[in-house]
Amino acid sequence: MAILAQQPLFAEAYFLLAMIAAEHANFRKAADVLDRALRLEPARPQYHALRARCRLALNRPREAAESALHALSLQPADALTFDTVGVVLTRTGAQREALAPFREAVRLGPNKPSYRYNLAAALQFAGDFESAEAEYRAALRLDPSHHRAWSSLAHLRRGALHDVDVAFLEELLARGTLDPDAELHIRHALAKHLEDDGEYGRAFEQLEAGKRRKRGALSYSLELDRELFNTVRAVCTPAFCGIDDGFHCAEPIFIVGMPRTGTTLVERILSSHPDVFAAGELTNFALTVKRAAATSGPSVLDRETLLATKALNFAAIGRDYIESTRPRTGHTPYFIDKMPINFFYAGLIHRALPRARIICLRRNSLDTCLSNYRQVFATGFWYYNYAYDLLDTGRYYQQFDALMSHWRETIPDAFLEVHYENVIEDTDREARRLLDFCGLAYRPEVLAFHENAAPVTTASSVQVRQPIYRTSVERWRKYEAQIKPLIELLGPE
């Protein structure tokens, strides 16, 4: 500020002010200040990289990707700019394009653990697990307490942790200095190691301890989730969903469902068809609805926004959604949007895009709940806060199950339920059923989905690169003694 008082046209000062605002999560202010810097010096790649980061935080993914690619075109020379560009590209679905900037960030800043971690994650998404493991190890050599690297490493393959790693992690926990997020990741890493060794009881104890502490740091209420489910059903009646005033585009195939139920597997099967492109887990539909509703709450998905949809222009929503996915989509007849949480929006999707196909993955109720409980979700993503308590997960599942029954009755022609166990048991039959539902001709390569080279950014990034396996079916039996309260809750359902 002192410099700007003397030199009001000094762009670097504005850039630093924007950096400060961004570090305090004031991204709107950061973007405004950054615009001043760019008017003065429009060819600085680091300015455009920061603009991309701000646009991403402001839920403008397409513009964020455009800024990131423009920053790359200006030939940056510093590691932070490359890393920022890589993060933005990853989060906007361009995982393959993110690899090169992450590699450059590591080349220019080899001693920064976060750069190593980001490259490792990108390599894992791309299916290069050996290189990913090496980079996770490199990050941990630089920062042995990097909790996300530990949990990612543990889940990369069976037996990824060594005895010396386990001893270090147990010592780290014993110090009592970890915050709830760090402890959650460390205990998940240990739980995976114990599960690999067949010690399911001890693995569950680690999960419970980490989840319990994190749950205590949250203000989660199942009643708020229940209100959300009830509001969706109240708004999306058969009469409401049956109005034909949407945008008649047949490109999108939505794959929805509770996480860890086979959504990625089905995405890989369908995207192995030459007419289908996997666009990833897009937030675009939710953001499009939120902008159209113009509600004041900070959450994209809330009761106020759902109620406001009764008065919206659904043709505009459908058109704006399709446009928001460009230019990554549009080069094949169909694309997949695999955001699991879109199961809330199935009725709105049908109203906005009546020719879109919606595929919902179902899985044994106990396996669904256990797999959600065993998963480390992004800790800043509140939609999955139910998963920090096993019984909350079971109650959430009951609400989900009731909503899926509602969609079966409300939009039967556009909504297909696929059971994970059936895909495992007879992949060819279920693949044909999926292709027929989507209006796609049968192609034998859909059965070779594990050879699909496209990146995978979900927790299934390792599993879906293997042929069909059955070890996840009825996994709950290995934890039967530990999940008795869940079994009683779900009962004969």
GIQUICOR-V574274 format. One record per residue. PHI is phi in degrees with one decimal (NA if undefined). Layout:
phi=PHI
phi=PHI
This chain:
phi=NA
phi=-65.5
phi=-64.1
phi=-66.1
phi=-63.8
phi=-94.5
phi=-131.3
phi=-66.8
phi=-108.1
phi=-89.5
phi=-61.5
phi=-61.1
phi=-66.0
phi=-63.1
phi=-61.6
phi=-66.7
phi=-63.6
phi=-64.9
phi=-60.8
phi=-63.0
phi=-61.5
phi=-64.4
phi=-64.7
phi=-95.1
phi=62.7
phi=-96.8
phi=-73.5
phi=-66.4
phi=-64.3
phi=-58.7
phi=-64.5
phi=-63.0
phi=-67.9
phi=-63.8
phi=-58.9
phi=-64.5
phi=-61.7
phi=-70.7
phi=-65.4
phi=-83.4
phi=-137.4
phi=-74.6
phi=-108.3
phi=-91.0
phi=-60.9
phi=-67.0
phi=-67.7
phi=-68.8
phi=-64.9
phi=-67.5
phi=-60.8
phi=-61.4
phi=-61.4
phi=-64.7
phi=-64.4
phi=-63.6
phi=-65.3
phi=-90.5
phi=60.9
phi=-124.6
phi=-62.2
phi=-65.5
phi=-65.6
phi=-62.2
phi=-62.8
phi=-62.7
phi=-65.3
phi=-63.0
phi=-66.4
phi=-67.0
phi=-59.7
phi=-63.2
phi=-65.5
phi=-89.5
phi=55.4
phi=-63.2
phi=-127.9
phi=-120.8
phi=-64.9
phi=-61.2
phi=-63.3
phi=-61.9
phi=-65.4
phi=-60.7
phi=-60.7
phi=-60.3
phi=-63.1
phi=-63.5
phi=-62.7
phi=-60.2
phi=-76.7
phi=-103.1
phi=95.7
phi=-95.7
phi=-64.6
phi=-64.5
phi=-69.1
phi=-77.7
phi=-59.7
phi=-61.9
phi=-63.2
phi=-64.3
phi=-63.1
phi=-65.5
phi=-60.3
phi=-68.2
phi=-63.5
phi=-84.3
phi=-134.6
phi=-65.6
phi=-101.8
phi=-100.8
phi=-60.8
phi=-66.5
phi=-66.9
phi=-63.5
phi=-64.2
phi=-63.2
phi=-65.9
phi=-59.6
phi=-62.7
phi=-64.5
phi=-65.8
phi=-62.7
phi=-59.1
phi=-80.8
phi=91.3
phi=-93.5
phi=-70.7
phi=-63.7
phi=-68.2
phi=-61.4
phi=-61.8
phi=-62.3
phi=-73.7
phi=-60.9
phi=-63.9
phi=-63.8
phi=-61.9
phi=-74.0
phi=-65.7
phi=-77.4
phi=-143.4
phi=-61.5
phi=-101.4
phi=-69.9
phi=-65.2
phi=-68.7
phi=-66.1
phi=-63.9
phi=-69.1
phi=-65.3
phi=-61.4
phi=-61.4
phi=-91.4
phi=-71.9
phi=-160.8
phi=-67.0
phi=70.3
phi=-69.4
phi=-89.6
phi=-94.2
phi=-57.8
phi=-66.7
phi=-64.8
phi=-61.4
phi=-61.3
phi=-65.6
phi=-66.0
phi=-65.4
phi=-66.1
phi=-61.6
phi=-66.6
phi=-64.1
phi=-65.8
phi=72.0
phi=-106.7
phi=-78.6
phi=-78.3
phi=-57.3
phi=-66.4
phi=-63.3
phi=-62.1
phi=-58.4
phi=-66.3
phi=-64.6
phi=-68.9
phi=-65.5
phi=-62.3
phi=-66.4
phi=-62.1
phi=-63.1
phi=-61.5
phi=-66.6
phi=-63.5
phi=-58.3
phi=-88.5
phi=78.7
phi=-95.3
phi=-68.8
phi=-61.8
phi=-67.9
phi=-62.1
phi=-65.8
phi=-61.0
phi=-64.6
phi=-59.8
phi=-58.7
phi=-64.1
phi=-67.8
phi=-66.8
phi=-60.3
phi=-67.6
phi=-65.1
phi=-59.5
phi=-67.9
phi=-89.6
phi=-106.2
phi=-111.8
phi=-71.1
phi=-132.4
phi=-62.8
phi=-63.2
phi=-66.6
phi=-65.4
phi=-62.0
phi=-62.2
phi=-63.5
phi=-59.8
phi=-64.7
phi=-66.5
phi=-58.3
phi=-65.6
phi=-68.5
phi=-78.0
phi=-90.1
phi=-78.2
phi=-57.0
phi=-65.9
phi=-63.6
phi=-73.5
phi=-85.4
phi=-72.1
phi=-96.1
phi=-133.3
phi=-95.8
phi=-97.9
phi=-86.9
phi=-116.1
phi=-97.2
phi=-65.0
phi=-79.2
phi=-117.9
phi=-95.8
phi=-110.0
phi=-128.9
phi=139.8
phi=-67.9
phi=-59.4
phi=64.5
phi=-120.0
phi=106.8
phi=-62.1
phi=-69.1
phi=-59.3
phi=-66.6
phi=-58.6
phi=-67.9
phi=-61.6
phi=-68.5
phi=-76.9
phi=-78.6
phi=-79.8
phi=-62.8
phi=-91.3
phi=-125.9
phi=-113.9
phi=-87.9
phi=-86.5
phi=96.3
phi=-89.3
phi=-91.5
phi=-92.1
phi=-61.1
phi=-66.3
phi=-59.8
phi=-66.6
phi=-63.4
phi=-64.5
phi=-61.0
phi=-65.9
phi=-66.6
phi=-72.4
phi=54.7
phi=-80.8
phi=-85.6
phi=-62.9
phi=-73.3
phi=-82.3
phi=-71.6
phi=-111.0
phi=-152.6
phi=-61.4
phi=-59.5
phi=-66.7
phi=-61.4
phi=-65.6
phi=-69.6
phi=-67.9
phi=-60.6
phi=-111.3
phi=-91.6
phi=-90.3
phi=-75.9
phi=-63.2
phi=-67.3
phi=-63.2
phi=-61.5
phi=-64.5
phi=-65.4
phi=-61.8
phi=-58.8
phi=-63.4
phi=-67.8
phi=-86.4
phi=-76.9
phi=-90.7
phi=-68.0
phi=-105.1
phi=101.9
phi=-95.3
phi=-131.9
phi=-60.8
phi=-133.9
phi=-137.5
phi=-104.7
phi=-109.2
phi=-107.5
phi=-91.4
phi=-54.5
phi=-67.9
phi=-64.4
phi=-61.6
phi=-64.0
phi=-97.0
phi=-52.4
phi=-65.2
phi=-68.3
phi=-60.6
phi=-64.5
phi=-66.4
phi=-78.2
phi=-134.8
phi=-62.7
phi=-95.7
phi=-70.1
phi=-100.6
phi=-121.4
phi=-112.9
phi=-109.7
phi=-85.7
phi=-120.5
phi=-149.1
phi=-39.3
phi=-58.2
phi=-68.8
phi=-64.6
phi=-60.8
phi=-66.0
phi=-65.0
phi=-67.6
phi=-67.8
phi=-67.1
phi=-77.9
phi=-91.5
phi=-94.3
phi=-86.1
phi=-56.7
phi=-68.2
phi=-92.5
phi=-103.2
phi=-68.3
phi=-60.4
phi=-107.7
phi=-67.7
phi=-61.7
phi=-78.3
phi=-88.9
phi=-141.5
phi=-63.5
phi=-74.1
phi=-59.7
phi=-62.3
phi=-63.0
phi=-67.6
phi=-63.3
phi=-58.3
phi=-60.9
phi=-65.9
phi=-59.8
phi=-60.6
phi=-66.0
phi=-67.3
phi=-65.6
phi=-61.9
phi=-63.0
phi=-67.5
phi=-57.1
phi=-84.4
phi=-89.6
phi=-131.2
phi=-61.2
phi=-77.5
phi=-105.0
phi=-123.8
phi=-122.1
phi=-95.1
phi=-124.9
phi=-95.1
phi=-53.0
phi=-61.9
phi=-69.1
phi=-64.0
phi=-68.0
phi=-72.3
phi=-143.9
phi=-63.0
phi=-62.0
phi=-61.1
phi=-70.3
phi=-63.5
phi=-63.6
phi=-63.5
phi=-63.5
phi=-62.3
phi=-64.0
phi=-61.4
phi=-86.4
phi=74.0
phi=-107.5
phi=-72.0
phi=-66.8
phi=-133.0
phi=-62.5
phi=-65.7
phi=-66.8
phi=-82.3
phi=-100.8
phi=-57.3
phi=-69.5
phi=-93.9
phi=-63.9
phi=-87.4
phi=-64.1
phi=-62.8
phi=-130.4
phi=-104.5
phi=-95.8
phi=-64.6
phi=-93.6
phi=-59.3
phi=-83.4
phi=-63.9
phi=-75.0
phi=-94.8
phi=-112.9
phi=-60.6
phi=-53.4
phi=-133.2
phi=-112.7
phi=-70.8
phi=-88.9
phi=-74.4
phi=55.3
phi=-60.7
phi=-56.0
phi=-63.4
phi=-70.0
phi=-115.6
phi=-56.2
phi=-66.5
phi=-80.3
phi=-108.2
phi=-54.2
phi=-59.8
phi=-68.0
phi=-60.5
phi=-66.9
phi=-63.2
phi=-77.5
phi=55.5
phi=-69.2
phi=-57.3
